[in-house]
Amino acid sequence: MFPSKFDYVVADSIEEAIAAKAEGGDETRFLAGGQSLLPMMKIRLAAPAKLVDINRIPGLDHLERANGHLRVGALVRHAAVASSDLPGGAVASAAPWGADPRVRNAGTVGGSVAHCDPEGDWNSVLLAPGAEVVARGPNGERTIPIEMFLEGMFTNALDDDEMVTEVRIRVPDGRWGGQYLKLERKIGDYASVAAATHLELDDAGVITRAGVALTSVYAHNLKVADAEAALVGNTSSDELFAEAGEIAARACDPHSDVRGTADWKRQVVRTYVRRGLAAAAAQANGS
């Protein structure tokens, strides 16, 4: 099968891209890496009337630490994050495991975040430490917390005439760590189950902030606020991390499919949350 007929526009600036998108409305899509959009177009699950290619726009490929955040431009490829020494925690552990090498070299973090696939890795990775999505439109720029940006399966908070220009991921001061654990049937596959975890500790070892987010076990990437609340104010222990895993397993809603039964996926959630929190605590303690 081949894509439906569409117009193709190459934008040389953010303003030009936004104008082209505003002209076409919801029938127009931005094209960066295209690793999610183009396969959907090929089988006609997506049929935009126009594609606006943003790959030539300068200033969108930055990857840097500034003002307490890891700043990831909209055109930064997955492979660039994986090969950089700048990320830490869940971001550093997730980057090498996103899809296969071909997709990592072509696909962009910004595109994956905007796509909002509940089986995609990045939005869980962002939910755990906390992140913001920077969007630009005809009325200027706005910053959207990641938990507000994710509205549902393949649905985000962008207006029709807005584009993602940057993702900002929190990088805390002091003692902290994070982990992303992913179970897949083969290398490059979508996650059967995955869990992102994040911990921040004070000087006494008390957890001051926690993040737990799940992939592929809910209608969208799931931030498990009850598990996070159970962790904050306590010191690290196997029992505490097991309790958080149990809360996460109750919060998710997996479906039985060729990858495994719902009960099995819940058991993986229990195990991965517990292990991920233990790894995050070890990082925070310098181990």
BAZA-295712 format. One line per field, with one value per residue (C-alpha): residue in three letters; x, y, z. Coordinates in steps of 0.25 Angstrom, whole numbers, plus 5000, padded with zeros to 4 digits. Example, Ala and Ser with C-alpha at 12.3 -4.5 7.8 and 13.67 -1.06 7.14 Angstrom:
// BAZA-295712
code (ALA, SER)
c1 (5049, 5055)
c2 (4982, 4996)
c3 (5031, 5029)
This chain:
// BAZA-295712
code (MET, PHE, PRO, SER, LYS, PHE, ASP, TYR, VAL, VAL, ALA, ASP, SER, ILE, GLU, GLU, ALA, ILE, ALA, ALA, LYS, ALA, GLU, GLY, GLY, ASP, GLU, THR, ARG, PHE, LEU, ALA, GLY, GLY, GLN, SER, LEU, LEU, PRO, MET, MET, LYS, ILE, ARG, LEU, ALA, ALA, PRO, ALA, LYS, LEU, VAL, ASP, ILE, ASN, ARG, ILE, PRO, GLY, LEU, ASP, HIS, LEU, GLU, ARG, ALA, ASN, GLY, HIS, LEU, ARG, VAL, GLY, ALA, LEU, VAL, ARG, HIS, ALA, ALA, VAL, ALA, SER, SER, ASP, LEU, PRO, GLY, GLY, ALA, VAL, ALA, SER, ALA, ALA, PRO, TRP, GLY, ALA, ASP, PRO, ARG, VAL, ARG, ASN, ALA, GLY, THR, VAL, GLY, GLY, SER, VAL, ALA, HIS, CYS, ASP, PRO, GLU, GLY, ASP, TRP, ASN, SER, VAL, LEU, LEU, ALA, PRO, GLY, ALA, GLU, VAL, VAL, ALA, ARG, GLY, PRO, ASN, GLY, GLU, ARG, THR, ILE, PRO, ILE, GLU, MET, PHE, LEU, GLU, GLY, MET, PHE, THR, ASN, ALA, LEU, ASP, ASP, ASP, GLU, MET, VAL, THR, GLU, VAL, ARG, ILE, ARG, VAL, PRO, ASP, GLY, ARG, TRP, GLY, GLY, GLN, TYR, LEU, LYS, LEU, GLU, ARG, LYS, ILE, GLY, ASP, TYR, ALA, SER, VAL, ALA, ALA, ALA, THR, HIS, LEU, GLU, LEU, ASP, ASP, ALA, GLY, VAL, ILE, THR, ARG, ALA, GLY, VAL, ALA, LEU, THR, SER, VAL, TYR, ALA, HIS, ASN, LEU, LYS, VAL, ALA, ASP, ALA, GLU, ALA, ALA, LEU, VAL, GLY, ASN, THR, SER, SER, ASP, GLU, LEU, PHE, ALA, GLU, ALA, GLY, GLU, ILE, ALA, ALA, ARG, ALA, CYS, ASP, PRO, HIS, SER, ASP, VAL, ARG, GLY, THR, ALA, ASP, TRP, LYS, ARG, GLN, VAL, VAL, ARG, THR, TYR, VAL, ARG, ARG, GLY, LEU, ALA, ALA, ALA, ALA, ALA, GLN, ALA, ASN, GLY, SER)
c1 (5000, 5005, 5001, 4990, 4994, 4999, 5007, 5021, 5027, 5041, 5042, 5054, 5050, 5041, 5032, 5031, 5027, 5017, 5010, 5010, 5003, 4993, 4989, 4986, 4981, 4979, 4981, 4995, 5006, 5021, 5032, 5045, 5050, 5037, 5039, 5025, 5018, 5023, 5020, 5005, 5004, 5008, 4997, 4988, 4985, 4990, 4986, 4991, 4988, 5001, 5015, 5024, 5038, 5045, 5059, 5066, 5062, 5074, 5075, 5067, 5078, 5083, 5086, 5091, 5090, 5085, 5077, 5075, 5070, 5075, 5070, 5067, 5064, 5053, 5062, 5072, 5072, 5071, 5085, 5091, 5085, 5090, 5104, 5105, 5110, 5100, 5088, 5087, 5077, 5065, 5069, 5083, 5078, 5066, 5073, 5081, 5069, 5059, 5055, 5067, 5079, 5073, 5061, 5070, 5079, 5067, 5056, 5055, 5052, 5043, 5035, 5034, 5029, 5019, 5014, 5009, 5009, 5006, 5016, 5027, 5038, 5041, 5029, 5030, 5045, 5040, 5029, 5038, 5048, 5038, 5040, 5034, 5030, 5033, 5023, 5023, 5011, 5006, 5003, 5017, 5024, 5018, 5024, 5015, 5018, 5019, 5007, 4998, 5004, 5000, 4985, 4983, 4986, 4993, 4987, 4995, 4992, 4997, 4988, 4987, 4997, 5007, 5020, 5030, 5043, 5049, 5048, 5054, 5056, 5059, 5073, 5073, 5084, 5090, 5087, 5078, 5077, 5068, 5066, 5058, 5055, 5049, 5045, 5043, 5042, 5054, 5063, 5056, 5042, 5032, 5032, 5024, 5025, 5035, 5036, 5043, 5048, 5054, 5058, 5064, 5070, 5074, 5087, 5080, 5076, 5061, 5054, 5050, 5044, 5040, 5036, 5029, 5024, 5020, 5020, 5010, 5001, 4991, 4984, 4995, 5009, 5005, 5010, 5007, 5005, 5001, 5014, 5022, 5014, 5017, 5032, 5034, 5038, 5043, 5057, 5061, 5058, 5054, 5041, 5038, 5041, 5033, 5021, 5023, 5023, 5010, 5003, 5008, 5003, 4989, 4989, 4992, 4982, 4989, 4983, 4986, 4992, 5003, 5013, 5007, 4995, 4990, 4994, 5008, 5010, 5006, 5016, 5027, 5022, 5024, 5038, 5043, 5038, 5045, 5058, 5057, 5056, 5067, 5076, 5072, 5075, 5089, 5092, 5087, 5096, 5108, 5109)
c2 (5000, 5014, 5027, 5036, 5048, 5060, 5073, 5075, 5088, 5090, 5101, 5109, 5116, 5113, 5125, 5119, 5105, 5111, 5119, 5106, 5098, 5109, 5110, 5095, 5093, 5079, 5074, 5077, 5070, 5074, 5064, 5063, 5049, 5043, 5029, 5029, 5037, 5031, 5017, 5021, 5028, 5016, 5008, 5020, 5021, 5035, 5043, 5057, 5067, 5074, 5071, 5082, 5078, 5085, 5078, 5090, 5100, 5105, 5105, 5093, 5082, 5087, 5078, 5085, 5087, 5100, 5106, 5093, 5086, 5077, 5085, 5076, 5083, 5078, 5072, 5065, 5050, 5039, 5035, 5048, 5047, 5032, 5037, 5049, 5050, 5061, 5052, 5045, 5036, 5030, 5038, 5032, 5018, 5019, 5026, 5014, 5005, 5013, 5005, 5000, 5007, 5012, 5018, 5024, 5031, 5037, 5039, 5051, 5052, 5064, 5056, 5044, 5053, 5060, 5046, 5042, 5027, 5020, 5009, 5020, 5021, 5036, 5041, 5032, 5036, 5050, 5048, 5042, 5054, 5064, 5072, 5083, 5084, 5097, 5100, 5112, 5117, 5130, 5136, 5133, 5123, 5115, 5104, 5092, 5083, 5069, 5063, 5074, 5072, 5057, 5057, 5043, 5032, 5040, 5053, 5065, 5079, 5086, 5095, 5092, 5104, 5100, 5092, 5087, 5094, 5088, 5078, 5082, 5071, 5074, 5072, 5073, 5078, 5069, 5054, 5048, 5036, 5030, 5017, 5012, 4997, 4992, 4978, 4975, 4963, 4966, 4978, 4990, 4985, 4993, 4991, 4980, 4987, 4998, 5006, 5019, 5023, 5035, 5039, 5051, 5050, 5060, 5060, 5050, 5040, 5044, 5044, 5058, 5055, 5043, 5039, 5026, 5025, 5013, 5009, 5000, 4997, 5008, 5016, 5026, 5027, 5026, 5035, 5027, 5039, 5030, 5022, 5035, 5040, 5027, 5029, 5043, 5046, 5032, 5026, 5016, 5001, 4988, 4988, 5003, 5000, 4987, 4995, 5005, 4994, 4988, 5002, 5003, 4989, 4993, 5006, 5001, 4994, 4985, 4976, 4962, 4960, 4953, 4959, 4953, 4953, 4965, 4958, 4955, 4970, 4974, 4965, 4971, 4985, 4981, 4976, 4987, 4998, 4991, 4989, 5003, 5010, 5002, 5006, 5020, 5020, 5014, 5025, 5036, 5029, 5029, 5014)
c3 (5000, 4997, 5004, 5000, 4991, 4999, 4997, 5002, 5007, 5012, 5023, 5025, 5038, 5050, 5045, 5031, 5037, 5046, 5035, 5026, 5037, 5041, 5026, 5025, 5039, 5045, 5031, 5031, 5039, 5042, 5037, 5045, 5046, 5041, 5048, 5053, 5043, 5030, 5033, 5038, 5024, 5016, 5022, 5022, 5037, 5035, 5022, 5024, 5012, 5014, 5020, 5025, 5026, 5037, 5036, 5029, 5041, 5048, 5063, 5066, 5068, 5081, 5093, 5105, 5120, 5124, 5136, 5143, 5130, 5119, 5107, 5095, 5082, 5073, 5063, 5072, 5068, 5078, 5074, 5078, 5092, 5094, 5090, 5099, 5113, 5117, 5120, 5133, 5141, 5133, 5121, 5120, 5122, 5112, 5100, 5095, 5095, 5087, 5075, 5066, 5061, 5048, 5055, 5066, 5055, 5048, 5058, 5067, 5082, 5079, 5069, 5078, 5090, 5081, 5075, 5088, 5086, 5099, 5095, 5092, 5102, 5103, 5110, 5122, 5123, 5123, 5133, 5144, 5146, 5141, 5128, 5119, 5105, 5098, 5087, 5077, 5069, 5063, 5076, 5082, 5091, 5102, 5112, 5115, 5127, 5121, 5129, 5123, 5109, 5109, 5107, 5102, 5092, 5080, 5086, 5091, 5096, 5084, 5076, 5061, 5058, 5068, 5067, 5077, 5078, 5090, 5101, 5115, 5125, 5140, 5144, 5160, 5168, 5179, 5181, 5170, 5161, 5151, 5142, 5131, 5130, 5117, 5113, 5098, 5090, 5081, 5080, 5074, 5077, 5085, 5100, 5105, 5118, 5123, 5135, 5137, 5152, 5158, 5172, 5179, 5193, 5204, 5212, 5222, 5211, 5211, 5198, 5195, 5181, 5173, 5159, 5154, 5140, 5132, 5117, 5109, 5121, 5120, 5109, 5110, 5117, 5132, 5143, 5156, 5166, 5177, 5177, 5176, 5189, 5196, 5194, 5198, 5212, 5214, 5213, 5203, 5206, 5199, 5206, 5202, 5187, 5187, 5192, 5181, 5171, 5177, 5176, 5161, 5158, 5163, 5156, 5142, 5132, 5123, 5112, 5109, 5095, 5088, 5097, 5110, 5119, 5127, 5140, 5135, 5131, 5145, 5151, 5142, 5146, 5161, 5158, 5149, 5158, 5170, 5162, 5156, 5169, 5175, 5163, 5165, 5180, 5177, 5167, 5177, 5188, 5178, 5176)
